[in-house]
Amino acid sequence: MTVAPEPLTSDELAPALAALEAGEDFKSVLEALLLRIPLEKAELLMLLLREGRGAWHLLCEARGGAALFIGNAFSGTVQALADAGYAVTVYDRAPERLAFCAHRTRQWTAGEAHTVLDEGAARLPFDDDAFELVVQEDGAPSSSLVRAHPLAECSRVARGEFVLVADNRLGYKRSSGWRGRFEVPSPPRWLLDAWRAPRGERSLPGWRRALRFAGSEPAEAWSLYPTSLDFTYVAGIDCDAPRLYVGPKERQNPLKVAGKELGLFGALSPSFALRSARADRPAVPRRLERVLALVSERVGEPVGEVEHLVATRGNSAVVLTRGTAEPGGPGDWCLHLPLSRQQRTQLERHHDVLERLPVEHPGFPAPRALFRGELDGLWLSVERRLPGLGAPQLAGEPDPIARLLREAAQRMAELVVAPAEPFGEDRFEALVTARFALVRRFVADPRVEAALDRLLAECRERLVGARLPLVLHHADLRSKHLQAAPDGRLLGVLDWGSSTDRDLPYFDLLHLVVHERKQADGLTPGEAWRLLLEPGGLREAERGPLASYAEALALPLEACEALERAYPAFVAAMAEGNWDYSRPRWLERMFQIAPS
């Protein structure tokens, strides 16, 4: 018996499948689907679709080959494995999900995926030892999206490795089904859940026993942190690498630090990926180990130790290594491995800019590009890992943040690529009108369209004719893209994948200031933007760097005010220009620019 294509209903998914069968583009069909369904379902579906869910594959041994995926066919893990060189067979009980997956893979990956309908038999319809890699995902929280097959069957059909993604009955938080929102139960509720083992969950020892009984021992475990549906870190539980990053802010939480020191992370981690291999299988280096050895050959440096494996929100895997010398020396690398087609485009752009910066803007603080290309069947970009901290770790510390903003203003003012001249209609159409037009395509609300039209008219009145230089435009300058010393000294500007070569000044620093205020005070993007527009809304440490940047480039006050008022449209244009697909009603949800 087949099941409904949860988290959607058959009726909700049917128009999308009909459009795909008629030959429509997958991106436009997906965007229409996300707009049509309730927002809570759209949020859950977008979590399921993330290719970053498959970032753990780098810790497996296989270099592609036949793979079996058992789980919700919406899962982005399928696409991540297909792009990594696996020929994926997708096994699911919902035929609509399988059809959707087939269209997505055909249009969005360079690899291949075949679909097989699970008709409920206890025995998997595959030969013994048929797959180099078998993956079973549990699905979404509080839902029976997939039926867990007997683990012995997964072991039977795996001639190589078997990875089980599972939630922990003792986990101290749950995904809410909304990106970045987690549910932390009260102690009584946690004890009750631990006793009852909701949704068939087990503790880490329980999962290991189940795998052993299924013939899949030994099993090593990684934490998918925070949760299997919405994780950023892949962290080793049985070993020190890759490890969970515990930043300066988290070190101020004595309970978290004590729990980690007592070795409780493995016991309480909300989710696991458990990997086992046949006992008679010859041991070979993991794929990531092979990649690092090849990087070492290409750049002529010793291999650094893996410290962190990050699954980014943008669907890439970031690997941070540390050498034996001082931070920032040989073996300190940052590897970017795209997990989606859009990320490959952005990482190519990022690497191009890193190669050009030392030539075109000598002395500008940024990582040094080391290598890009294909190694062990995976395309990647490698750069020098900078010392210091990610600037978000300084959030809430006034003096370091004030210094960081001052230095960011000074250094971003160095990126002028064309001297000031009157800003004409041609430039306005290319750099402003085109952005508004892109955003307008996706708002789906006449009130928001009218608000955008008013902002565009204001921009035209204030910008056309103003004397403005053009700059190398980062486009997504937030604290997460800055590396800093503990005292706030700026060490480097990271992640140039959204950048443009000749663009408007001022916005980059404006975006940094607004986003930093949002993070520091726990505001929404719209609330932080409105503070920018209020007299006295910004602190001196925030307004001062904006003023010094404007003075350094001789920017007219009216031009700065125009960009401040139109800030939501510029942010949305950057997002829409770089996302794989548009998020439903994103501009209005973030900024509420339409009158109520």
GIHU-V790810 format. One record per residue. N is the residue number from 1. RES is the residue in one small letter. SS is DSSP state (A for helix, B for strand, O for the rest). PSI is psi in whole degrees, 0 to 359 (* if undefined). BURIAL is + if it has 9 or more other C-alpha atoms within 8 Angstrom, else -. Layout:
# GIHU-V790810
n->N res->RES ss->SS psi->PSI burial->BURIAL
n->N res->RES ss->SS psi->PSI burial->BURIAL
This chain:
# GIHU-V790810
n->1 res->m ss->O psi->130 burial->-
n->2 res->t ss->O psi->166 burial->+
n->3 res->v ss->O psi->165 burial->-
n->4 res->a ss->O psi->154 burial->+
n->5 res->p ss->O psi->60 burial->+
n->6 res->e ss->O psi->146 burial->-
n->7 res->p ss->O psi->4 burial->-
n->8 res->l ss->O psi->169 burial->+
n->9 res->t ss->O psi->164 burial->+
n->10 res->s ss->A psi->321 burial->+
n->11 res->d ss->A psi->323 burial->-
n->12 res->e ss->A psi->325 burial->+
n->13 res->l ss->A psi->337 burial->+
n->14 res->a ss->A psi->314 burial->-
n->15 res->p ss->A psi->324 burial->-
n->16 res->a ss->A psi->316 burial->+
n->17 res->l ss->A psi->322 burial->+
n->18 res->a ss->A psi->318 burial->-
n->19 res->a ss->A psi->320 burial->+
n->20 res->l ss->A psi->319 burial->+
n->21 res->e ss->A psi->332 burial->-
n->22 res->a ss->O psi->359 burial->-
n->23 res->g ss->O psi->11 burial->-
n->24 res->e ss->O psi->157 burial->+
n->25 res->d ss->O psi->137 burial->-
n->26 res->f ss->A psi->320 burial->+
n->27 res->k ss->A psi->310 burial->-
n->28 res->s ss->A psi->325 burial->+
n->29 res->v ss->A psi->317 burial->+
n->30 res->l ss->A psi->317 burial->+
n->31 res->e ss->A psi->319 burial->+
n->32 res->a ss->A psi->322 burial->+
n->33 res->l ss->A psi->315 burial->+
n->34 res->l ss->A psi->327 burial->+
n->35 res->l ss->A psi->329 burial->+
n->36 res->r ss->A psi->327 burial->-
n->37 res->i ss->O psi->162 burial->+
n->38 res->p ss->O psi->148 burial->-
n->39 res->l ss->A psi->321 burial->+
n->40 res->e ss->A psi->327 burial->-
n->41 res->k ss->A psi->323 burial->+
n->42 res->a ss->A psi->318 burial->+
n->43 res->e ss->A psi->315 burial->+
n->44 res->l ss->A psi->318 burial->+
n->45 res->l ss->A psi->319 burial->+
n->46 res->m ss->A psi->326 burial->-
n->47 res->l ss->A psi->316 burial->+
n->48 res->l ss->A psi->323 burial->+
n->49 res->l ss->A psi->346 burial->+
n->50 res->r ss->O psi->123 burial->+
n->51 res->e ss->A psi->338 burial->+
n->52 res->g ss->A psi->343 burial->+
n->53 res->r ss->A psi->339 burial->+
n->54 res->g ss->A psi->16 burial->+
n->55 res->a ss->A psi->335 burial->+
n->56 res->w ss->A psi->346 burial->+
n->57 res->h ss->A psi->339 burial->-
n->58 res->l ss->A psi->339 burial->+
n->59 res->l ss->A psi->2 burial->-
n->60 res->c ss->O psi->169 burial->+
n->61 res->e ss->O psi->330 burial->+
n->62 res->a ss->O psi->149 burial->+
n->63 res->r ss->O psi->71 burial->+
n->64 res->g ss->O psi->202 burial->+
n->65 res->g ss->B psi->189 burial->+
n->66 res->a ss->B psi->131 burial->+
n->67 res->a ss->B psi->146 burial->+
n->68 res->l ss->B psi->126 burial->+
n->69 res->f ss->B psi->121 burial->+
n->70 res->i ss->B psi->118 burial->+
n->71 res->g ss->O psi->202 burial->+
n->72 res->n ss->O psi->117 burial->+
n->73 res->a ss->O psi->350 burial->+
n->74 res->f ss->O psi->340 burial->+
n->75 res->s ss->O psi->133 burial->+
n->76 res->g ss->O psi->347 burial->+
n->77 res->t ss->A psi->324 burial->+
n->78 res->v ss->A psi->313 burial->+
n->79 res->q ss->A psi->322 burial->+
n->80 res->a ss->A psi->318 burial->+
n->81 res->l ss->A psi->320 burial->+
n->82 res->a ss->A psi->318 burial->+
n->83 res->d ss->A psi->339 burial->+
n->84 res->a ss->O psi->6 burial->+
n->85 res->g ss->O psi->5 burial->+
n->86 res->y ss->B psi->143 burial->+
n->87 res->a ss->B psi->104 burial->+
n->88 res->v ss->B psi->131 burial->+
n->89 res->t ss->B psi->124 burial->+
n->90 res->v ss->B psi->125 burial->+
n->91 res->y ss->B psi->114 burial->+
n->92 res->d ss->B psi->154 burial->+
n->93 res->r ss->O psi->352 burial->+
n->94 res->a ss->O psi->109 burial->+
n->95 res->p ss->A psi->328 burial->+
n->96 res->e ss->A psi->320 burial->+
n->97 res->r ss->A psi->320 burial->+
n->98 res->l ss->A psi->318 burial->+
n->99 res->a ss->A psi->317 burial->+
n->100 res->f ss->A psi->315 burial->+
n->101 res->c ss->A psi->319 burial->+
n->102 res->a ss->A psi->317 burial->+
n->103 res->h ss->A psi->317 burial->+
n->104 res->r ss->A psi->312 burial->+
n->105 res->t ss->A psi->319 burial->+
n->106 res->r ss->A psi->322 burial->+
n->107 res->q ss->A psi->335 burial->-
n->108 res->w ss->A psi->359 burial->+
n->109 res->t ss->O psi->159 burial->+
n->110 res->a ss->O psi->349 burial->-
n->111 res->g ss->O psi->201 burial->+
n->112 res->e ss->B psi->150 burial->+
n->113 res->a ss->B psi->132 burial->+
n->114 res->h ss->B psi->148 burial->+
n->115 res->t ss->B psi->140 burial->+
n->116 res->v ss->B psi->129 burial->+
n->117 res->l ss->B psi->128 burial->+
n->118 res->d ss->O psi->114 burial->+
n->119 res->e ss->O psi->13 burial->-
n->120 res->g ss->O psi->3 burial->-
n->121 res->a ss->O psi->145 burial->-
n->122 res->a ss->O psi->329 burial->-
n->123 res->r ss->O psi->131 burial->-
n->124 res->l ss->O psi->139 burial->-
n->125 res->p ss->O psi->50 burial->-
n->126 res->f ss->O psi->154 burial->-
n->127 res->d ss->O psi->161 burial->-
n->128 res->d ss->O psi->143 burial->-
n->129 res->d ss->O psi->35 burial->+
n->130 res->a ss->O psi->341 burial->+
n->131 res->f ss->B psi->140 burial->+
n->132 res->e ss->B psi->328 burial->+
n->133 res->l ss->B psi->132 burial->+
n->134 res->v ss->B psi->131 burial->+
n->135 res->v ss->B psi->130 burial->+
n->136 res->q ss->B psi->119 burial->+
n->137 res->e ss->B psi->147 burial->+
n->138 res->d ss->O psi->333 burial->+
n->139 res->g ss->O psi->197 burial->+
n->140 res->a ss->O psi->161 burial->+
n->141 res->p ss->O psi->152 burial->+
n->142 res->s ss->O psi->38 burial->-
n->143 res->s ss->O psi->151 burial->-
n->144 res->s ss->O psi->57 burial->-
n->145 res->l ss->O psi->327 burial->+
n->146 res->v ss->O psi->157 burial->+
n->147 res->r ss->O psi->126 burial->-
n->148 res->a ss->O psi->120 burial->-
n->149 res->h ss->O psi->154 burial->-
n->150 res->p ss->O psi->129 burial->-
n->151 res->l ss->A psi->332 burial->+
n->152 res->a ss->A psi->328 burial->+
n->153 res->e ss->A psi->320 burial->+
n->154 res->c ss->A psi->319 burial->+
n->155 res->s ss->A psi->323 burial->+
n->156 res->r ss->A psi->319 burial->+
n->157 res->v ss->A psi->356 burial->+
n->158 res->a ss->B psi->114 burial->+
n->159 res->r ss->B psi->347 burial->+
n->160 res->g ss->B psi->260 burial->+
n->161 res->e ss->B psi->152 burial->+
n->162 res->f ss->B psi->125 burial->+
n->163 res->v ss->B psi->124 burial->+
n->164 res->l ss->B psi->122 burial->+
n->165 res->v ss->B psi->120 burial->+
n->166 res->a ss->B psi->150 burial->+
n->167 res->d ss->B psi->157 burial->+
n->168 res->n ss->B psi->125 burial->+
n->169 res->r ss->O psi->339 burial->+
n->170 res->l ss->O psi->6 burial->+
n->171 res->g ss->O psi->144 burial->+
n->172 res->y ss->O psi->4 burial->+
n->173 res->k ss->O psi->162 burial->+
n->174 res->r ss->B psi->152 burial->+
n->175 res->s ss->B psi->141 burial->+
n->176 res->s ss->O psi->350 burial->+
n->177 res->g ss->O psi->357 burial->+
n->178 res->w ss->O psi->137 burial->+
n->179 res->r ss->O psi->128 burial->+
n->180 res->g ss->O psi->5 burial->-
n->181 res->r ss->O psi->129 burial->-
n->182 res->f ss->B psi->149 burial->+
n->183 res->e ss->B psi->123 burial->-
n->184 res->v ss->O psi->110 burial->-
n->185 res->p ss->O psi->155 burial->+
n->186 res->s ss->O psi->159 burial->-
n->187 res->p ss->A psi->316 burial->-
n->188 res->p ss->A psi->319 burial->-
n->189 res->r ss->A psi->322 burial->-
n->190 res->w ss->A psi->316 burial->+
n->191 res->l ss->A psi->320 burial->-
n->192 res->l ss->A psi->314 burial->-
n->193 res->d ss->A psi->318 burial->+
n->194 res->a ss->A psi->324 burial->+
n->195 res->w ss->A psi->318 burial->-
n->196 res->r ss->A psi->345 burial->-
n->197 res->a ss->O psi->67 burial->+
n->198 res->p ss->A psi->148 burial->-
n->199 res->r ss->A psi->30 burial->-
n->200 res->g ss->A psi->20 burial->-
n->201 res->e ss->O psi->160 burial->+
n->202 res->r ss->B psi->165 burial->+
n->203 res->s ss->O psi->173 burial->+
n->204 res->l ss->A psi->312 burial->+
n->205 res->p ss->A psi->325 burial->-
n->206 res->g ss->A psi->317 burial->-
n->207 res->w ss->A psi->321 burial->+
n->208 res->r ss->A psi->320 burial->+
n->209 res->r ss->A psi->317 burial->-
n->210 res->a ss->A psi->320 burial->+
n->211 res->l ss->A psi->323 burial->+
n->212 res->r ss->A psi->316 burial->+
n->213 res->f ss->A psi->333 burial->-
n->214 res->a ss->O psi->0 burial->+
n->215 res->g ss->O psi->22 burial->-
n->216 res->s ss->O psi->41 burial->+
n->217 res->e ss->O psi->149 burial->+
n->218 res->p ss->O psi->159 burial->-
n->219 res->a ss->B psi->125 burial->+
n->220 res->e ss->B psi->153 burial->+
n->221 res->a ss->B psi->141 burial->+
n->222 res->w ss->B psi->147 burial->+
n->223 res->s ss->B psi->135 burial->+
n->224 res->l ss->B psi->101 burial->+
n->225 res->y ss->B psi->131 burial->+
n->226 res->p ss->B psi->315 burial->+
n->227 res->t ss->B psi->162 burial->+
n->228 res->s ss->O psi->331 burial->+
n->229 res->l ss->O psi->336 burial->+
n->230 res->d ss->B psi->74 burial->+
n->231 res->f ss->B psi->155 burial->+
n->232 res->t ss->B psi->319 burial->+
n->233 res->y ss->B psi->140 burial->+
n->234 res->v ss->B psi->113 burial->+
n->235 res->a ss->B psi->134 burial->+
n->236 res->g ss->B psi->137 burial->+
n->237 res->i ss->O psi->326 burial->+
n->238 res->d ss->O psi->351 burial->-
n->239 res->c ss->O psi->174 burial->-
n->240 res->d ss->O psi->356 burial->-
n->241 res->a ss->O psi->136 burial->+
n->242 res->p ss->O psi->155 burial->+
n->243 res->r ss->O psi->163 burial->+
n->244 res->l ss->O psi->133 burial->+
n->245 res->y ss->O psi->122 burial->-
n->246 res->v ss->O psi->105 burial->-
n->247 res->g ss->O psi->175 burial->-
n->248 res->p ss->O psi->323 burial->-
n->249 res->k ss->O psi->318 burial->-
n->250 res->e ss->A psi->332 burial->+
n->251 res->r ss->A psi->348 burial->+
n->252 res->q ss->A psi->356 burial->-
n->253 res->n ss->O psi->100 burial->-
n->254 res->p ss->A psi->327 burial->-
n->255 res->l ss->A psi->318 burial->-
n->256 res->k ss->A psi->316 burial->+
n->257 res->v ss->A psi->316 burial->+
n->258 res->a ss->A psi->318 burial->-
n->259 res->g ss->A psi->319 burial->+
n->260 res->k ss->A psi->316 burial->+
n->261 res->e ss->A psi->328 burial->-
n->262 res->l ss->O psi->1 burial->-
n->263 res->g ss->O psi->25 burial->-
n->264 res->l ss->O psi->354 burial->+
n->265 res->f ss->A psi->315 burial->+
n->266 res->g ss->A psi->324 burial->+
n->267 res->a ss->A psi->326 burial->+
n->268 res->l ss->A psi->356 burial->+
n->269 res->s ss->O psi->133 burial->+
n->270 res->p ss->O psi->329 burial->+
n->271 res->s ss->B psi->156 burial->+
n->272 res->f ss->B psi->154 burial->+
n->273 res->a ss->B psi->117 burial->+
n->274 res->l ss->B psi->127 burial->+
n->275 res->r ss->B psi->131 burial->+
n->276 res->s ss->B psi->159 burial->+
n->277 res->a ss->B psi->156 burial->+
n->278 res->r ss->O psi->137 burial->+
n->279 res->a ss->O psi->330 burial->-
n->280 res->d ss->O psi->7 burial->-
n->281 res->r ss->O psi->128 burial->-
n->282 res->p ss->O psi->136 burial->-
n->283 res->a ss->O psi->134 burial->-
n->284 res->v ss->O psi->158 burial->-
n->285 res->p ss->O psi->149 burial->-
n->286 res->r ss->O psi->160 burial->+
n->287 res->r ss->A psi->319 burial->+
n->288 res->l ss->A psi->321 burial->+
n->289 res->e ss->A psi->320 burial->-
n->290 res->r ss->A psi->319 burial->+
n->291 res->v ss->A psi->315 burial->+
n->292 res->l ss->A psi->322 burial->+
n->293 res->a ss->A psi->322 burial->+
n->294 res->l ss->A psi->323 burial->+
n->295 res->v ss->A psi->317 burial->+
n->296 res->s ss->A psi->317 burial->+
n->297 res->e ss->A psi->318 burial->-
n->298 res->r ss->A psi->323 burial->-
n->299 res->v ss->A psi->353 burial->-
n->300 res->g ss->O psi->38 burial->-
n->301 res->e ss->O psi->155 burial->-
n->302 res->p ss->O psi->153 burial->-
n->303 res->v ss->O psi->129 burial->+
n->304 res->g ss->O psi->160 burial->+
n->305 res->e ss->B psi->135 burial->+
n->306 res->v ss->B psi->126 burial->+
n->307 res->e ss->B psi->312 burial->+
n->308 res->h ss->B psi->144 burial->+
n->309 res->l ss->B psi->115 burial->+
n->310 res->v ss->B psi->131 burial->+
n->311 res->a ss->B psi->105 burial->+
n->312 res->t ss->O psi->160 burial->+
n->313 res->r ss->O psi->332 burial->-
n->314 res->g ss->O psi->9 burial->-
n->315 res->n ss->O psi->48 burial->+
n->316 res->s ss->B psi->161 burial->+
n->317 res->a ss->B psi->128 burial->+
n->318 res->v ss->B psi->126 burial->+
n->319 res->v ss->B psi->126 burial->+
n->320 res->l ss->B psi->126 burial->+
n->321 res->t ss->B psi->161 burial->+
n->322 res->r ss->B psi->127 burial->+
n->323 res->g ss->O psi->190 burial->+
n->324 res->t ss->O psi->347 burial->-
n->325 res->a ss->O psi->195 burial->-
n->326 res->e ss->O psi->151 burial->-
n->327 res->p ss->O psi->137 burial->+
n->328 res->g ss->O psi->9 burial->+
n->329 res->g ss->O psi->194 burial->+
n->330 res->p ss->O psi->137 burial->+
n->331 res->g ss->O psi->351 burial->+
n->332 res->d ss->O psi->101 burial->+
n->333 res->w ss->B psi->154 burial->+
n->334 res->c ss->B psi->115 burial->+
n->335 res->l ss->B psi->132 burial->+
n->336 res->h ss->B psi->122 burial->+
n->337 res->l ss->B psi->113 burial->+
n->338 res->p ss->B psi->141 burial->+
n->339 res->l ss->O psi->1 burial->+
n->340 res->s ss->O psi->163 burial->+
n->341 res->r ss->A psi->323 burial->+
n->342 res->q ss->A psi->323 burial->+
n->343 res->q ss->A psi->326 burial->+
n->344 res->r ss->A psi->316 burial->+
n->345 res->t ss->A psi->314 burial->+
n->346 res->q ss->A psi->322 burial->+
n->347 res->l ss->A psi->328 burial->+
n->348 res->e ss->A psi->315 burial->+
n->349 res->r ss->A psi->314 burial->+
n->350 res->h ss->A psi->313 burial->+
n->351 res->h ss->A psi->322 burial->+
n->352 res->d ss->A psi->313 burial->-
n->353 res->v ss->A psi->318 burial->+
n->354 res->l ss->A psi->325 burial->+
n->355 res->e ss->A psi->327 burial->+
n->356 res->r ss->A psi->330 burial->+
n->357 res->l ss->A psi->314 burial->+
n->358 res->p ss->A psi->335 burial->+
n->359 res->v ss->A psi->313 burial->-
n->360 res->e ss->A psi->333 burial->-
n->361 res->h ss->O psi->70 burial->+
n->362 res->p ss->O psi->137 burial->-
n->363 res->g ss->O psi->351 burial->-
n->364 res->f ss->O psi->133 burial->+
n->365 res->p ss->O psi->114 burial->+
n->366 res->a ss->O psi->159 burial->+
n->367 res->p ss->O psi->156 burial->+
n->368 res->r ss->O psi->128 burial->-
n->369 res->a ss->B psi->134 burial->+
n->370 res->l ss->B psi->319 burial->+
n->371 res->f ss->B psi->148 burial->+
n->372 res->r ss->B psi->148 burial->+
n->373 res->g ss->B psi->193 burial->-
n->374 res->e ss->B psi->129 burial->-
n->375 res->l ss->B psi->129 burial->+
n->376 res->d ss->O psi->37 burial->-
n->377 res->g ss->O psi->7 burial->-
n->378 res->l ss->B psi->133 burial->-
n->379 res->w ss->B psi->139 burial->+
n->380 res->l ss->B psi->162 burial->+
n->381 res->s ss->B psi->137 burial->+
n->382 res->v ss->B psi->136 burial->+
n->383 res->e ss->B psi->167 burial->+
n->384 res->r ss->B psi->132 burial->+
n->385 res->r ss->O psi->126 burial->+
n->386 res->l ss->O psi->152 burial->+
n->387 res->p ss->O psi->180 burial->+
n->388 res->g ss->O psi->203 burial->+
n->389 res->l ss->B psi->152 burial->+
n->390 res->g ss->B psi->133 burial->+
n->391 res->a ss->A psi->332 burial->+
n->392 res->p ss->A psi->337 burial->-
n->393 res->q ss->A psi->349 burial->+
n->394 res->l ss->A psi->359 burial->+
n->395 res->a ss->O psi->135 burial->+
n->396 res->g ss->O psi->0 burial->-
n->397 res->e ss->O psi->101 burial->-
n->398 res->p ss->A psi->312 burial->-
n->399 res->d ss->A psi->310 burial->-
n->400 res->p ss->A psi->320 burial->+
n->401 res->i ss->A psi->320 burial->+
n->402 res->a ss->A psi->317 burial->+
n->403 res->r ss->A psi->318 burial->+
n->404 res->l ss->A psi->316 burial->+
n->405 res->l ss->A psi->320 burial->+
n->406 res->r ss->A psi->314 burial->+
n->407 res->e ss->A psi->326 burial->+
n->408 res->a ss->A psi->319 burial->+
n->409 res->a ss->A psi->316 burial->+
n->410 res->q ss->A psi->314 burial->+
n->411 res->r ss->A psi->323 burial->+
n->412 res->m ss->A psi->333 burial->+
n->413 res->a ss->O psi->347 burial->+
n->414 res->e ss->O psi->351 burial->-
n->415 res->l ss->O psi->28 burial->+
n->416 res->v ss->B psi->132 burial->+
n->417 res->v ss->B psi->347 burial->+
n->418 res->a ss->B psi->133 burial->-
n->419 res->p ss->B psi->164 burial->-
n->420 res->a ss->B psi->139 burial->-
n->421 res->e ss->B psi->165 burial->-
n->422 res->p ss->B psi->132 burial->+
n->423 res->f ss->O psi->106 burial->+
n->424 res->g ss->O psi->177 burial->-
n->425 res->e ss->A psi->321 burial->-
n->426 res->d ss->A psi->313 burial->-
n->427 res->r ss->A psi->322 burial->+
n->428 res->f ss->A psi->316 burial->+
n->429 res->e ss->A psi->319 burial->+
n->430 res->a ss->A psi->321 burial->+
n->431 res->l ss->A psi->345 burial->+
n->432 res->v ss->A psi->300 burial->+
n->433 res->t ss->A psi->319 burial->+
n->434 res->a ss->A psi->323 burial->+
n->435 res->r ss->A psi->314 burial->+
n->436 res->f ss->A psi->321 burial->+
n->437 res->a ss->A psi->319 burial->-
n->438 res->l ss->A psi->313 burial->+
n->439 res->v ss->A psi->320 burial->+
n->440 res->r ss->A psi->331 burial->+
n->441 res->r ss->O psi->335 burial->-
n->442 res->f ss->O psi->5 burial->+
n->443 res->v ss->O psi->328 burial->+
n->444 res->a ss->O psi->34 burial->+
n->445 res->d ss->O psi->116 burial->-
n->446 res->p ss->A psi->326 burial->-
n->447 res->r ss->A psi->321 burial->-
n->448 res->v ss->A psi->321 burial->+
n->449 res->e ss->A psi->318 burial->+
n->450 res->a ss->A psi->321 burial->+
n->451 res->a ss->A psi->321 burial->+
n->452 res->l ss->A psi->320 burial->+
n->453 res->d ss->A psi->319 burial->-
n->454 res->r ss->A psi->317 burial->-
n->455 res->l ss->A psi->321 burial->+
n->456 res->l ss->A psi->318 burial->+
n->457 res->a ss->A psi->319 burial->-
n->458 res->e ss->A psi->318 burial->+
n->459 res->c ss->A psi->316 burial->+
n->460 res->r ss->A psi->316 burial->+
n->461 res->e ss->A psi->323 burial->-
n->462 res->r ss->A psi->334 burial->+
n->463 res->l ss->A psi->319 burial->+
n->464 res->v ss->O psi->125 burial->+
n->465 res->g ss->O psi->343 burial->-
n->466 res->a ss->O psi->145 burial->+
n->467 res->r ss->B psi->114 burial->+
n->468 res->l ss->B psi->137 burial->+
n->469 res->p ss->B psi->171 burial->+
n->470 res->l ss->B psi->150 burial->+
n->471 res->v ss->B psi->160 burial->+
n->472 res->l ss->B psi->119 burial->+
n->473 res->h ss->B psi->116 burial->+
n->474 res->h ss->O psi->316 burial->+
n->475 res->a ss->O psi->337 burial->+
n->476 res->d ss->O psi->47 burial->+
n->477 res->l ss->O psi->98 burial->+
n->478 res->r ss->O psi->168 burial->+
n->479 res->s ss->A psi->330 burial->+
n->480 res->k ss->A psi->344 burial->-
n->481 res->h ss->A psi->20 burial->+
n->482 res->l ss->B psi->141 burial->+
n->483 res->q ss->B psi->134 burial->+
n->484 res->a ss->B psi->156 burial->+
n->485 res->a ss->O psi->163 burial->+
n->486 res->p ss->O psi->335 burial->+
n->487 res->d ss->O psi->5 burial->-
n->488 res->g ss->O psi->357 burial->+
n->489 res->r ss->O psi->131 burial->+
n->490 res->l ss->B psi->122 burial->+
n->491 res->l ss->B psi->336 burial->+
n->492 res->g ss->B psi->151 burial->+
n->493 res->v ss->B psi->125 burial->+
n->494 res->l ss->O psi->167 burial->+
n->495 res->d ss->O psi->79 burial->-
n->496 res->w ss->O psi->20 burial->+
n->497 res->g ss->O psi->340 burial->+
n->498 res->s ss->O psi->5 burial->+
n->499 res->s ss->O psi->160 burial->+
n->500 res->t ss->B psi->151 burial->+
n->501 res->d ss->B psi->321 burial->-
n->502 res->r ss->B psi->103 burial->+
n->503 res->d ss->B psi->180 burial->+
n->504 res->l ss->B psi->145 burial->+
n->505 res->p ss->O psi->174 burial->+
n->506 res->y ss->O psi->323 burial->+
n->507 res->f ss->A psi->319 burial->+
n->508 res->d ss->A psi->309 burial->+
n->509 res->l ss->A psi->322 burial->+
n->510 res->l ss->A psi->315 burial->+
n->511 res->h ss->A psi->318 burial->+
n->512 res->l ss->A psi->314 burial->+
n->513 res->v ss->A psi->313 burial->+
n->514 res->v ss->A psi->316 burial->+
n->515 res->h ss->A psi->323 burial->+
n->516 res->e ss->A psi->321 burial->+
n->517 res->r ss->A psi->319 burial->+
n->518 res->k ss->A psi->312 burial->+
n->519 res->q ss->A psi->317 burial->+
n->520 res->a ss->A psi->322 burial->+
n->521 res->d ss->A psi->4 burial->-
n->522 res->g ss->O psi->39 burial->-
n->523 res->l ss->O psi->166 burial->+
n->524 res->t ss->O psi->161 burial->+
n->525 res->p ss->A psi->320 burial->+
n->526 res->g ss->A psi->320 burial->+
n->527 res->e ss->A psi->318 burial->+
n->528 res->a ss->A psi->321 burial->+
n->529 res->w ss->A psi->319 burial->+
n->530 res->r ss->A psi->328 burial->+
n->531 res->l ss->A psi->323 burial->+
n->532 res->l ss->A psi->324 burial->+
n->533 res->l ss->A psi->344 burial->+
n->534 res->e ss->O psi->139 burial->-
n->535 res->p ss->O psi->125 burial->-
n->536 res->g ss->O psi->8 burial->-
n->537 res->g ss->O psi->327 burial->+
n->538 res->l ss->O psi->148 burial->+
n->539 res->r ss->O psi->162 burial->-
n->540 res->e ss->A psi->325 burial->-
n->541 res->a ss->A psi->342 burial->+
n->542 res->e ss->A psi->314 burial->+
n->543 res->r ss->A psi->326 burial->+
n->544 res->g ss->A psi->310 burial->+
n->545 res->p ss->A psi->323 burial->+
n->546 res->l ss->A psi->318 burial->+
n->547 res->a ss->A psi->320 burial->-
n->548 res->s ss->A psi->325 burial->+
n->549 res->y ss->A psi->313 burial->+
n->550 res->a ss->A psi->321 burial->+
n->551 res->e ss->A psi->318 burial->-
n->552 res->a ss->A psi->326 burial->-
n->553 res->l ss->O psi->7 burial->-
n->554 res->a ss->O psi->48 burial->-
n->555 res->l ss->O psi->132 burial->+
n->556 res->p ss->O psi->143 burial->+
n->557 res->l ss->A psi->319 burial->-
n->558 res->e ss->A psi->324 burial->-
n->559 res->a ss->A psi->317 burial->+
n->560 res->c ss->A psi->317 burial->+
n->561 res->e ss->A psi->324 burial->-
n->562 res->a ss->A psi->316 burial->+
n->563 res->l ss->A psi->326 burial->+
n->564 res->e ss->A psi->316 burial->+
n->565 res->r ss->A psi->326 burial->+
n->566 res->a ss->O psi->10 burial->+
n->567 res->y ss->A psi->314 burial->+
n->568 res->p ss->A psi->321 burial->+
n->569 res->a ss->A psi->322 burial->+
n->570 res->f ss->A psi->321 burial->+
n->571 res->v ss->A psi->314 burial->-
n->572 res->a ss->A psi->322 burial->+
n->573 res->a ss->A psi->319 burial->+
n->574 res->m ss->A psi->316 burial->+
n->575 res->a ss->A psi->310 burial->-
n->576 res->e ss->A psi->331 burial->+
n->577 res->g ss->A psi->347 burial->-
n->578 res->n ss->A psi->346 burial->+
n->579 res->w ss->O psi->154 burial->+
n->580 res->d ss->O psi->327 burial->-
n->581 res->y ss->O psi->158 burial->+
n->582 res->s ss->O psi->140 burial->+
n->583 res->r ss->O psi->141 burial->-
n->584 res->p ss->O psi->123 burial->+
n->585 res->r ss->O psi->37 burial->+
n->586 res->w ss->A psi->313 burial->+
n->587 res->l ss->A psi->311 burial->+
n->588 res->e ss->A psi->323 burial->+
n->589 res->r ss->A psi->323 burial->-
n->590 res->m ss->A psi->323 burial->+
n->591 res->f ss->A psi->344 burial->+
n->592 res->q ss->O psi->58 burial->+
n->593 res->i ss->O psi->345 burial->-
n->594 res->a ss->O psi->141 burial->+
n->595 res->p ss->O psi->142 burial->-
n->596 res->s ss->O psi->* burial->-
